[in-house]
């Protein structure tokens, strides 16, 4: 860390144009620029990792000189995470002045990889994109085609990352070819190990593949010394060597997940299989009366294989769920079953892909093998999409970082106690756990009191309306903050989403909601559905999968005991301006409890002039345009007579929202003013004696 900080200080004082940039990861396109991880070599022998953003596409293995600016890491979560991975900061290149490919082994392997990717042609379809990811470690098209999110939702991300399973298949293939060539045992194992290392290098050295190769090397060395295989020892050797050679790899997520999975399989794999056997005893030959006698041994073998696969998948999922939940804010609920269905296709897919690439120069044969691999890959994609499309296949969660310790504590207790699996005990524990889970689910997601929550999503708007199992979202915030916000509020599904207008700070979260939170309907202002930008329209169709409804003055949307009456717009708009915002009068009146709340989007005082008389005396005002200076005037505030006024704004925003003028106007009218940047999520609930207000902070 001290050397990294010293390098950072040096880079701040060094012109980027005097440095050499080495691209060591694949670049990802976003908004017309390319971002990747690179290594900067500055005069004086200073080297450090950086995030590199360029105006042109770059490929792994290239060396660059460029004109740009270096920015060190900030103190936010992203900056802290980058520093822990050995990243000094970000270089934004405005122009590349010189570029050339690296020489030596690295350059040869980078060229070989590009040739393999070009042969696969991942841009030709989803199957080819998956094939490029698992054979060459090239995941660019997987991300571009949205498949990375699909595999993540199904809990199958490990299938598209080059890891131990891929390396084992590649090593077995190479050793088989050497055996056919007549290479004797010792030299054959060493040569196969060396060629496997080249495969790992060609795939950009992902941490999981490096770990697997070091374990393989330890196994080969152990066999040569006459020692028995022992997975925990191999894992310990691999982890120690990797951390000693590059201490920053300890903070690499791929390294963490790989080590956790293999350690758990080594320690608890057999125990998990024994537990499954105790809970659901395997069928004996005598019990297979309906199975033809010749097939019974094969059916028994298939049953054992399915149990082993399910046990392995459960062990890996349980050991890594906490790290995944803390890092990504979501957990897959279908991962074990999806792995059971899709996992058996991995070995033939990788094998077919590798052989197709090796025999690519052979006419007809290479193309035929590539077509077979493409077909298998398409089948994997189809199955994965089916699992990802299941309701609640991926659930958004918000968990504190200390939760990462829970699997370790459970593992230590299990190792210390090691109870013998008992069907009766397991059945009671399973039923008890299921009952508790159902009770928690009903309490958090079904028996929800009526409320309106102005969500803290930064400099943007998102308002959640809930009544029992029903939920509706007005605007989606500026980005992925909406998924965390809905997880905080325990929302798994939405009856509808209403978009007030088309500014990014109100629509940016639609992309993240699509595929994660099942949504019934989507509404925009009158005339807006035909004006949606191409990207937003695509995300909107992914979100609801059906047509988009429109709202104009007089329309009503009902949710449980809530009625939302549209007051504005009164004519068709394109949704591009603040004054195009859909304004809603939200009312609730059941069981003696009442609430009147005006939701104004980004509408300002010129729009309020037209609707304030219709709204009349209200209880709560969601302040328009984040509390800007012209959100409303004193006359409008006096007519509305809101008891509570809530603005949504981001901490430290450059606009100065909410402005002192707006706050003074509202407080002068008798309103209690709150802002999400100060109080977090603000929840308002109807009551018989008044409005209940609950602030996150």
C-alpha positions, 0 to 999 in steps of 0.5 A: 500500500505504501508503494502504491501511494508513493506511485500515486503521488508520482503519477499526479506530478507526471504528464500522462504523455510521458508514460507507457500504458499496457492494456492487461484486460479487455476493454468495455464500451460505454457511452462511446468510450472504452474502459479497461484495467491497465498498467502504467509505466512512468519514468523512473521505474514507477509502475501501478495499476490504473483504470484507463478510459480511451476514445478508441477501442483497445485490445488486451496486450497493446501498449499505448502512449496517450495524451490525457489526465490522471485522477487519483482514487477518491475517498468514496466506496469505489475509490477505496475498492480500487485502491484495495485492488492495487489501482492507483486511480483513473487515466482519461485519455483524450487522444492516443498518439502511439500504439503497438502490440507487446512482444514476447510470450505475452504478445504471441498469446494475445495475438493467438487469443484474438485469432481464436475470438475472430474464429468464434465470431462472438458477434454472430449470436448468443451461443458464439458469445458464450463460447468466446467467454468460456474458451478464450475468456473474452466476455465483451460480447456477453456483456454487450448482448446482456447475457452476463446479467442473465447468467448472474440472475440464474446464479450461473456466472461461474459457468462463463468465467474461466475457472478450475472446471475449464482448466481441468478439461483443457489439461485432460485434453492436452494430456490425452493428445500427448499420450496419443503422441507417445510422450512418457508419463513424467515429461507428459505431465510436465508438458501438459502442465506448461501448456495448461499455463499457456491456456491460463495466460491466453485467457487473461489470467483470471484469479480462479484459473490461476488458483486452479493451475497452481493447485494442479501444479501442486498435484502434479508435483505431489504425484511425482514425489509419490504423495497422495492428493489432498485438496486442502493442501493444494488450496493452501499452497495456491492461496499462499503463493498467489498472495505472496506474489501479488498481495492485492489479489486477496481483495480480488473478488474472483480469488475470494469466491474461488478460494471459498468454493474450493475450500468448502467443497474440500471440507464439506462436500462429502458431508453434504452428500451424506446429508442429502442421502439421510434426508432423501435416501437413495433408492435401492435396486429392490425399490426400482421395480418399474425400472428394467433390470438392465437399466437399474445400475445406470439409474443408480449411477445417475442418481448418485451423480445428481446428488453429488452435483446438487450437494456441490452446488449447495455447498458452493452457494452457501459458502459464497452467498454472503460475499455475493450479497454484500458485493452485488446487492442481490442473491440468486434463489435458483442457482443450485437447481440451475447448476444441476440442469445446466452444469452437465453441459459445461464439460462437452461444451468446453471440450467441443469449443477447444477441439473446434479451435484446435482444428480450425484450420482443417476444412469442413471438420473445424466448421462442423465442430464449431457448429456443434459447440455453437449448438450446445452453447445456444442450448445453455443460453436457452436453459439459463434464460428460462431459469433467469425468467422465473419469478424472484430468480434473483432477489435484491438484498441489502446486508451489512458487511459483517454478514460475510463472517456468518458462513465462516462461523457456521463452518467452524461450528460444523467442523467442531460439532460434526453432527451425524446426519439424521433424517428426523432431525433434518426434517424438523430443522427444515420444516422449522426453517421453512416456517420461519422463512414463510413468517418473515416473508409474509410480514415483510412482503405481504402484511405491509401497512399503507405508506408512501416512501420518498426514497433516497436515490441521490440526485433524482426522484423515486417514490414508493407507494405500498399497501399490503402486497401491492407496490407502485413506483413513481420514477426510478432514480438516476441509476442503480441506486433504485435496486438498493432502495427497494431492497431496503424497503423489502420490495420484490415486485411492483404492480406498476411504475409511473415515469413522470418525464424523461430526464435521466434522474427519473428514468435511469433505474429502469435498466436495473429494474428490468429482469430483477423486479417483476413489474406489471405495468408502465405509465408515462405522460400523454404522448410520451410513449412515442418519444422514448429514446431507443435505449430507454424504450428497449429497457422499458419493454424489458421491464414490462414486456407489454405496451406502455400506458399513458396518463393525462389529466383526469385519469386515475391509477388505483393501488390497494386503498390509494387513488392517484389522480392525474392533474397534469399534463392536460395535453400531449407532450414529449416528456423532455421538459420539467413542465411535462412532468406527470403530477399526481394527487394521491389520496387514501381513506380507509379505516378512518385513516387519511392522507392527501399528498401531491407528487409533482415530479420536476414541475415548478411554480408555472405548472403549480399555478394550473393545478394548485386549486384542484389539489387544495389543502393537502397533508404532504407535498413532494417538492418539485424539481428537488427543491429548486428556487422556482419550485413554488411561491408563497401564494401556492404554499399558502393554498396547499397548506402542507403539514410536511414537505419532502424534497429528494436531492443528493448530498453535495449536489452541484445545483445547491438543491434544495435551495434556501429560498424554497426551504424558507417558503415552505417553512414559512407556510407552516410545513415541516421540511425534510430532504432525503440527503439529510434524512435518507428514506422518508416514509409517510403513513396515513393515520387516524390522528394525523400523518406518521413520519418515519425517517431513515436518519 
